[in-house]
Amino acid sequence: MDTPPAPPPQAEKSSRWIAAVAVVIVFLLLGELWRRIGQASQLGQLERRLDVQVTALSSESAALATEIAQARSDEAVARWARSEAKMALPGEVLVQPVTPASPAPAVAAEDALPPAPPNWRIWWEWLWGEG
């Protein structure tokens, strides 16, 4: 049996280059795949956080819609008109207590005290005693 002839040295060199390029391409593809897997994981976490926020905002929106509907009811409008706007129904009399603008006049306390002595008299008694 004959042994196959050895490949020329040029063909062996080009096959090594092709293998090296193929290995580099595989590593680049694996790196890109790993990066995309990481992005998918981050997007999944973001989606879960946004789902929680959407749920919270939906319940808040429903509560606000209920509050708006209650505020627009006839009973709420009537309650506001009586308490805040000071309105009365026809046939009713609105009684609103009023605080006095100024305090009641005080009893003249000056009349109860004896009149103050003049200043010269105070100085005289201070310098030379009772006189």
MDTraj code that builds the backbone (N, CA, C; nanometers):
import mdtraj as md
import numpy as np

residues = "MET ASP THR PRO PRO ALA PRO PRO PRO GLN ALA GLU LYS SER SER ARG TRP ILE ALA ALA VAL ALA VAL VAL ILE VAL PHE LEU LEU LEU GLY GLU LEU TRP ARG ARG ILE GLY GLN ALA SER GLN LEU GLY GLN LEU GLU ARG ARG LEU ASP VAL GLN VAL THR ALA LEU SER SER GLU SER ALA ALA LEU ALA THR GLU ILE ALA GLN ALA ARG SER ASP GLU ALA VAL ALA ARG TRP ALA ARG SER GLU ALA LYS MET ALA LEU PRO GLY GLU VAL LEU VAL GLN PRO VAL THR PRO ALA SER PRO ALA PRO ALA VAL ALA ALA GLU ASP ALA LEU PRO PRO ALA PRO PRO ASN TRP ARG ILE TRP TRP GLU TRP LEU TRP GLY GLU GLY".split()
xyz = np.array([
    [0.0799, -0.1150, 0.0000],
    [0.0000, 0.0000, 0.0000],
    [0.0857, 0.1234, 0.0000],
    [0.0356, 0.2045, -0.0741],
    [0.1075, 0.3314, -0.0860],
    [0.0561, 0.4308, 0.0181],
    [0.1420, 0.5065, 0.0706],
    [0.1021, 0.6133, 0.1635],
    [0.0660, 0.7345, 0.0805],
    [-0.0340, 0.8058, 0.1258],
    [-0.0725, 0.9233, 0.0474],
    [0.0393, 1.0255, 0.0488],
    [0.0463, 1.1004, -0.0546],
    [0.1540, 1.1971, -0.0610],
    [0.1309, 1.3083, 0.0432],
    [0.2323, 1.3600, 0.1015],
    [0.2246, 1.4667, 0.2037],
    [0.1743, 1.5943, 0.1388],
    [0.0860, 1.6653, 0.2093],
    [0.0357, 1.7883, 0.1501],
    [0.1480, 1.8893, 0.1405],
    [0.1358, 1.9742, 0.0461],
    [0.2407, 2.0737, 0.0330],
    [0.2412, 2.1674, 0.1536],
    [0.3538, 2.2228, 0.1882],
    [0.3625, 2.3083, 0.3068],
    [0.2714, 2.4322, 0.2973],
    [0.2420, 2.4777, 0.1807],
    [0.1554, 2.5951, 0.1635],
    [0.0129, 2.5622, 0.2076],
    [-0.0394, 2.4457, 0.1740],
    [-0.1758, 2.4064, 0.2088],
    [-0.1887, 2.3889, 0.3596],
    [-0.0857, 2.3344, 0.4242],
    [-0.0896, 2.3143, 0.5702],
    [-0.0930, 2.4488, 0.6427],
    [-0.0229, 2.5471, 0.5922],
    [-0.0178, 2.6803, 0.6526],
    [-0.1526, 2.7508, 0.6393],
    [-0.2160, 2.7388, 0.5225],
    [-0.3453, 2.8057, 0.5030],
    [-0.4547, 2.7390, 0.5865],
    [-0.4477, 2.6081, 0.6085],
    [-0.5484, 2.5409, 0.6905],
    [-0.5346, 2.5835, 0.8374],
    [-0.4162, 2.6107, 0.8854],
    [-0.3973, 2.6616, 1.0220],
    [-0.4587, 2.8011, 1.0364],
    [-0.4392, 2.8829, 0.9328],
    [-0.4980, 3.0183, 0.9374],
    [-0.6503, 3.0099, 0.9379],
    [-0.7025, 2.9216, 0.8596],
    [-0.8484, 2.9064, 0.8543],
    [-0.9004, 2.8586, 0.9897],
    [-0.8304, 2.7661, 1.0531],
    [-0.8713, 2.7160, 1.1843],
    [-0.8626, 2.8279, 1.2888],
    [-0.7581, 2.9086, 1.2837],
    [-0.7423, 3.0181, 1.3803],
    [-0.8536, 3.1219, 1.3615],
    [-0.8830, 3.1536, 1.2356],
    [-0.9899, 3.2497, 1.2083],
    [-1.1237, 3.1929, 1.2553],
    [-1.1466, 3.0644, 1.2344],
    [-1.2720, 3.0008, 1.2779],
    [-1.2839, 3.0063, 1.4302],
    [-1.1747, 2.9839, 1.5031],
    [-1.1768, 2.9901, 1.6501],
    [-1.2078, 3.1325, 1.6958],
    [-1.1475, 3.2314, 1.6325],
    [-1.1734, 3.3709, 1.6689],
    [-1.3204, 3.4049, 1.6431],
    [-1.3732, 3.3615, 1.5296],
    [-1.5137, 3.3899, 1.4970],
    [-1.6065, 3.3240, 1.5990],
    [-1.5753, 3.2003, 1.6389],
    [-1.6574, 3.1310, 1.7393],
    [-1.6539, 3.2071, 1.8709],
    [-1.5368, 3.2532, 1.9137],
    [-1.5283, 3.3305, 2.0392],
    [-1.6072, 3.4619, 2.0291],
    [-1.5994, 3.5292, 1.9155],
    [-1.6755, 3.6526, 1.8976],
    [-1.8260, 3.6253, 1.9030],
    [-1.8691, 3.5169, 1.8385],
    [-2.0112, 3.4819, 1.8416],
    [-2.0564, 3.4457, 1.9829],
    [-1.9728, 3.3727, 2.0575],
    [-2.0074, 3.3375, 2.1954],
    [-2.0132, 3.4627, 2.2836],
    [-1.9235, 3.5565, 2.2624],
    [-1.9265, 3.6820, 2.3391],
    [-2.0530, 3.7609, 2.3118],
    [-2.0923, 3.7689, 2.1855],
    [-2.2152, 3.8389, 2.1499],
    [-2.3377, 3.7688, 2.2088],
    [-2.3377, 3.6362, 2.2051],
    [-2.4474, 3.5600, 2.2642],
    [-2.4561, 3.5866, 2.4149],
    [-2.3425, 3.5874, 2.4826],
    [-2.3398, 3.6134, 2.6274],
    [-2.3913, 3.7556, 2.6594],
    [-2.3530, 3.8518, 2.5778],
    [-2.3995, 3.9894, 2.5971],
    [-2.5508, 3.9986, 2.5799],
    [-2.6045, 3.9323, 2.4808],
    [-2.7489, 3.9363, 2.4572],
    [-2.8252, 3.8643, 2.5681],
    [-2.7695, 3.7588, 2.6227],
    [-2.8335, 3.6899, 2.7355],
    [-2.8391, 3.7839, 2.8562],
    [-2.7311, 3.8578, 2.8808],
    [-2.7303, 3.9553, 2.9900],
    [-2.8335, 4.0651, 2.9695],
    [-2.8452, 4.1144, 2.8471],
    [-2.9464, 4.2169, 2.8170],
    [-3.0875, 4.1632, 2.8393],
    [-3.1104, 4.0395, 2.7998],
    [-3.2426, 3.9796, 2.8185],
    [-3.2748, 3.9683, 2.9675],
    [-3.1761, 3.9354, 3.0482],
    [-3.1969, 3.9267, 3.1929],
    [-3.2306, 4.0640, 3.2507],
    [-3.1573, 4.1671, 3.2081],
    [-3.1854, 4.3029, 3.2566],
    [-3.3243, 4.3498, 3.2138],
    [-3.3623, 4.3186, 3.0910],
    [-3.4951, 4.3576, 3.0438],
    [-3.6049, 4.2844, 3.1211],
    [-3.5811, 4.1600, 3.1584],
    [-3.6786, 4.0856, 3.2392],
    [-3.6965, 4.1490, 3.3765],
    [-3.5860, 4.1904, 3.4398],
    [-3.5950, 4.2578, 3.5696],
    [-3.6697, 4.3898, 3.5563],
    [-3.6399, 4.4654, 3.4522],
    [-3.7076, 4.5921, 3.4292],
    [-3.8571, 4.5710, 3.4062],
    [-3.8909, 4.4660, 3.3333],
    [-4.0313, 4.4359, 3.3077],
    [-4.1053, 4.4043, 3.4375],
    [-4.0428, 4.3284, 3.5272],
    [-4.1067, 4.2954, 3.6554],
    [-4.1273, 4.4209, 3.7389],
    [-4.0266, 4.5110, 3.7429],
    [-4.0418, 4.6357, 3.8192],
    [-4.1529, 4.7222, 3.7605],
    [-4.1591, 4.7303, 3.6284],
    [-4.2631, 4.8106, 3.5647],
    [-4.4017, 4.7513, 3.5869],
    [-4.4112, 4.6183, 3.5908],
    [-4.5402, 4.5544, 3.6202],
    [-4.5895, 4.5944, 3.7585],
    [-4.4988, 4.5983, 3.8560],
    [-4.5361, 4.6380, 3.9918],
    [-4.5830, 4.7836, 3.9919],
    [-4.5112, 4.8707, 3.9233],
    [-4.5503, 5.0123, 3.9172],
    [-4.6842, 5.0304, 3.8464],
    [-4.7054, 4.9573, 3.7393],
    [-4.8315, 4.9686, 3.6651],
    [-4.9471, 4.9224, 3.7535],
    [-4.9272, 4.8162, 3.8275],
    [-5.0320, 4.7672, 3.9171],
    [-5.0644, 4.8714, 4.0241],
    [-4.9614, 4.9309, 4.0834],
    [-4.9825, 5.0323, 4.1869],
    [-5.0531, 5.1544, 4.1283],
    [-5.0112, 5.1981, 4.0114],
    [-5.0740, 5.3146, 3.9494],
    [-5.2178, 5.2852, 3.9065],
    [-5.2450, 5.1640, 3.8653],
    [-5.3821, 5.1278, 3.8279],
    [-5.4739, 5.1325, 3.9491],
    [-5.4269, 5.0805, 4.0624],
    [-5.5111, 5.0845, 4.1826],
    [-5.5287, 5.2287, 4.2305],
    [-5.4251, 5.3107, 4.2202],
    [-5.4373, 5.4521, 4.2582],
    [-5.5349, 5.5243, 4.1654],
    [-5.5298, 5.4926, 4.0375],
    [-5.6213, 5.5537, 3.9407],
    [-5.7652, 5.5148, 3.9716],
    [-5.7872, 5.3888, 4.0072],
    [-5.9227, 5.3448, 4.0413],
    [-5.9722, 5.4153, 4.1670],
    [-5.8853, 5.4317, 4.2658],
    [-5.9236, 5.5010, 4.3893],
    [-5.9568, 5.6467, 4.3606],
    [-5.8773, 5.7113, 4.2757],
    [-5.9041, 5.8509, 4.2414],
    [-6.0336, 5.8651, 4.1613],
    [-6.0610, 5.7705, 4.0734],
    [-6.1857, 5.7747, 3.9968],
    [-6.3057, 5.7613, 4.0900],
    [-6.2934, 5.6738, 4.1897],
    [-6.4006, 5.6587, 4.2890],
    [-6.4187, 5.7875, 4.3672],
    [-6.3090, 5.8492, 4.4074],
    [-6.3156, 5.9751, 4.4823],
    [-6.3787, 6.0865, 4.3988],
    [-6.3452, 6.0919, 4.2716],
    [-6.4039, 6.1929, 4.1826],
    [-6.5542, 6.1696, 4.1693],
    [-6.5943, 6.0436, 4.1532],
    [-6.7374, 6.0135, 4.1408],
    [-6.8121, 6.0521, 4.2680],
    [-6.7514, 6.0270, 4.3838],
    [-6.8152, 6.0649, 4.5095],
    [-6.8240, 6.2164, 4.5227],
    [-6.7198, 6.2877, 4.4809],
    [-6.7195, 6.4336, 4.4917],
    [-6.8232, 6.4972, 4.3997],
    [-6.8564, 6.4312, 4.2910],
    [-6.9543, 6.4856, 4.1966],
    [-7.0983, 6.4497, 4.2346],
    [-7.1158, 6.3690, 4.3366],
    [-7.2512, 6.3296, 4.3752],
    [-7.3259, 6.4490, 4.4338],
    [-7.4589, 6.4417, 4.4267],
    [-7.5418, 6.5514, 4.4775],
    [-7.5231, 6.5705, 4.6273],
    [-7.5077, 6.4607, 4.6982],
    [-7.4900, 6.4697, 4.8438],
    [-7.3605, 6.5422, 4.8795],
    [-7.2525, 6.5130, 4.8093],
    [-7.1245, 6.5782, 4.8370],
    [-7.1309, 6.7268, 4.8016],
    [-7.1975, 6.7591, 4.6917],
    [-7.2095, 6.8996, 4.6518],
    [-7.2905, 6.9753, 4.7561],
    [-7.3993, 6.9149, 4.8042],
    [-7.4826, 6.9800, 4.9059],
    [-7.4040, 6.9979, 5.0362],
    [-7.3272, 6.8975, 5.0753],
    [-7.2458, 6.9072, 5.1970],
    [-7.1428, 7.0194, 5.1848],
    [-7.0777, 7.0289, 5.0670],
    [-6.9802, 7.1359, 5.0450],
    [-7.0480, 7.2727, 5.0478],
    [-7.1646, 7.2839, 4.9825],
    [-7.2338, 7.4124, 4.9760],
    [-7.2709, 7.4613, 5.1152],
    [-7.3107, 7.3714, 5.2036],
    [-7.3492, 7.4119, 5.3387],
    [-7.2280, 7.4454, 5.4245],
    [-7.1220, 7.3641, 5.4148],
    [-7.0081, 7.3845, 5.5065],
    [-6.9092, 7.4895, 5.4554],
    [-6.8724, 7.4825, 5.3303],
    [-6.7681, 7.5706, 5.2782],
    [-6.8234, 7.6999, 5.2187],
    [-6.9285, 7.6900, 5.1388],
    [-6.9801, 7.8063, 5.0682],
    [-7.0839, 7.8820, 5.1502],
    [-7.1203, 7.8272, 5.2660],
    [-7.2176, 7.8922, 5.3562],
    [-7.3482, 7.9199, 5.2843],
    [-7.4006, 7.8209, 5.2137],
    [-7.5264, 7.8338, 5.1418],
    [-7.6365, 7.7637, 5.2206],
    [-7.7607, 7.8016, 5.1936],
    [-7.8761, 7.7399, 5.2576],
    [-7.9793, 7.7066, 5.1510],
    [-8.0605, 7.6058, 5.1803],
    [-8.1673, 7.5689, 5.0883],
    [-8.2792, 7.6725, 5.0962],
    [-8.3619, 7.6818, 4.9934],
    [-8.4739, 7.7755, 5.0000],
    [-8.5640, 7.7426, 5.1195],
    [-8.5985, 7.8443, 5.1934],
    [-8.6819, 7.8262, 5.3110],
    [-8.6006, 7.8108, 5.4392],
    [-8.4715, 7.7887, 5.4289],
    [-8.3860, 7.7778, 5.5473],
    [-8.3256, 7.9140, 5.5788],
    [-8.2896, 7.9316, 5.7038],
    [-8.2241, 8.0545, 5.7461],
    [-8.0832, 8.0179, 5.7894],
    [-7.9868, 8.0852, 5.7326],
    [-7.8470, 8.0594, 5.7664],
    [-7.8110, 8.1386, 5.8909],
    [-7.7678, 8.0672, 5.9929],
    [-7.7237, 8.1313, 6.1164],
    [-7.5747, 8.1067, 6.1271],
    [-7.5011, 8.2150, 6.1326],
    [-7.3566, 8.2029, 6.1391],
    [-7.3073, 8.2860, 6.2558],
    [-7.2465, 8.2225, 6.3558],
    [-7.1964, 8.2993, 6.4691],
    [-7.0837, 8.3915, 6.4244],
    [-7.0847, 8.5116, 6.4818],
    [-6.9842, 8.6108, 6.4461],
    [-6.9089, 8.6479, 6.5726],
    [-6.7785, 8.6466, 6.5642],
    [-6.6983, 8.6896, 6.6785],
    [-6.6862, 8.8412, 6.6740],
    [-6.6863, 8.9067, 6.7900],
    [-6.6758, 9.0531, 6.7886],
    [-6.5428, 9.0976, 6.7301],
    [-6.5468, 9.2098, 6.6590],
    [-6.4267, 9.2614, 6.5943],
    [-6.3291, 9.3170, 6.6966],
    [-6.3789, 9.3802, 6.8030],
    [-6.2909, 9.4348, 6.9064],
    [-6.3401, 9.3839, 7.0407],
    [-6.2509, 9.3726, 7.1370],
    [-6.2946, 9.3232, 7.2674],
    [-6.3915, 9.4221, 7.3324],
    [-6.4703, 9.3704, 7.4234],
    [-6.5675, 9.4551, 7.4932],
    [-6.4935, 9.5642, 7.5691],
    [-6.5530, 9.6825, 7.5792],
    [-6.4835, 9.7905, 7.6494],
    [-6.4602, 9.7530, 7.7953],
    [-6.3387, 9.7737, 7.8391],
    [-6.3011, 9.7372, 7.9754],
    [-6.3542, 9.8421, 8.0720],
    [-6.3786, 9.7993, 8.1920],
    [-6.4211, 9.8922, 8.2969],
    [-6.3041, 9.9843, 8.3241],
    [-6.3278, 10.1086, 8.3366],
    [-6.2211, 10.2061, 8.3557],
    [-6.1454, 10.1752, 8.4838],
    [-6.0295, 10.1143, 8.4674],
    [-5.9479, 10.0808, 8.5829],
    [-5.8788, 10.2051, 8.6368],
    [-5.8672, 10.3059, 8.5554],
    [-5.8001, 10.4282, 8.5982],
    [-5.8805, 10.4994, 8.7069],
    [-6.0129, 10.4825, 8.7027],
    [-6.0972, 10.5475, 8.8031],
    [-6.0778, 10.4844, 8.9399],
    [-6.0415, 10.3573, 8.9447],
    [-6.0277, 10.2887, 9.0723],
    [-5.8981, 10.3274, 9.1428],
    [-5.7971, 10.3686, 9.0699],
    [-5.6683, 10.4038, 9.1301],
    [-5.6646, 10.5535, 9.1622],
    [-5.5930, 10.5888, 9.2669],
    [-5.5768, 10.7314, 9.2934],
    [-5.4892, 10.7944, 9.1852],
    [-5.5002, 10.9229, 9.1616],
    [-5.4192, 10.9866, 9.0585],
    [-5.2718, 10.9835, 9.0963],
    [-5.1872, 10.9659, 8.9934],
    [-5.0432, 10.9583, 9.0161],
    [-4.9900, 11.0968, 9.0521],
    [-4.8948, 11.1043, 9.1460],
    [-4.8377, 11.2338, 9.1818],
    [-4.7541, 11.2879, 9.0665],
    [-4.7290, 11.4169, 9.0576],
    [-4.6466, 11.4723, 8.9505],
    [-4.5017, 11.4263, 8.9652],
    [-4.4292, 11.4295, 8.8569],
    [-4.2912, 11.3805, 8.8545],
    [-4.2005, 11.4578, 8.9513],
    [-4.2151, 11.5897, 8.9622],
    [-4.1275, 11.6668, 9.0512],
    [-4.1438, 11.6213, 9.1947],
    [-4.2681, 11.5783, 9.2295],
    [-4.2931, 11.5342, 9.3661],
    [-4.2215, 11.4009, 9.3926],
    [-4.2212, 11.3119, 9.2928],
    [-4.1527, 11.1826, 9.3061],
    [-4.0034, 11.2065, 9.3252],
    [-3.9425, 11.2966, 9.2461],
    [-3.8003, 11.3247, 9.2590],
    [-3.7708, 11.3875, 9.3966],
    [-3.8524, 11.4784, 9.4405],
    [-3.8330, 11.5459, 9.5692],
    [-3.8287, 11.4436, 9.6843],
    [-3.9248, 11.3486, 9.6815],
    [-3.9281, 11.2489, 9.7874],
    [-3.8115, 11.1534, 9.7764],
    [-3.7657, 11.1290, 9.6573],
    [-3.6536, 11.0369, 9.6411],
    [-3.5240, 11.1016, 9.6907],
    [-3.5039, 11.2287, 9.6613],
    [-3.3800, 11.2950, 9.7017],
    [-3.3779, 11.3295, 9.8509],
    [-3.4865, 11.3813, 9.9077],
    [-3.4831, 11.4308, 10.0450],
    [-3.5769, 11.3561, 10.1382],
    [-3.6405, 11.2500, 10.0882],
    [-3.7301, 11.1705, 10.1738],
    [-3.8672, 11.2339, 10.1821],
    [-3.9514, 11.1744, 10.2651],
    [-4.0899, 11.2231, 10.2805],
    [-4.0875, 11.3648, 10.3334],
    [-4.1671, 11.4459, 10.2766],
    [-4.1570, 11.5827, 10.3235],
    [-4.2817, 11.6555, 10.3444],
])
top = md.Topology()
chain = top.add_chain()
for i, resn in enumerate(residues, 1):
    res = top.add_residue(resn, chain, resSeq=i)
    for name in ("N", "CA", "C"):
        top.add_atom(name, md.element.get_by_symbol(name[0]), res)
traj = md.Trajectory(xyz[None], top)
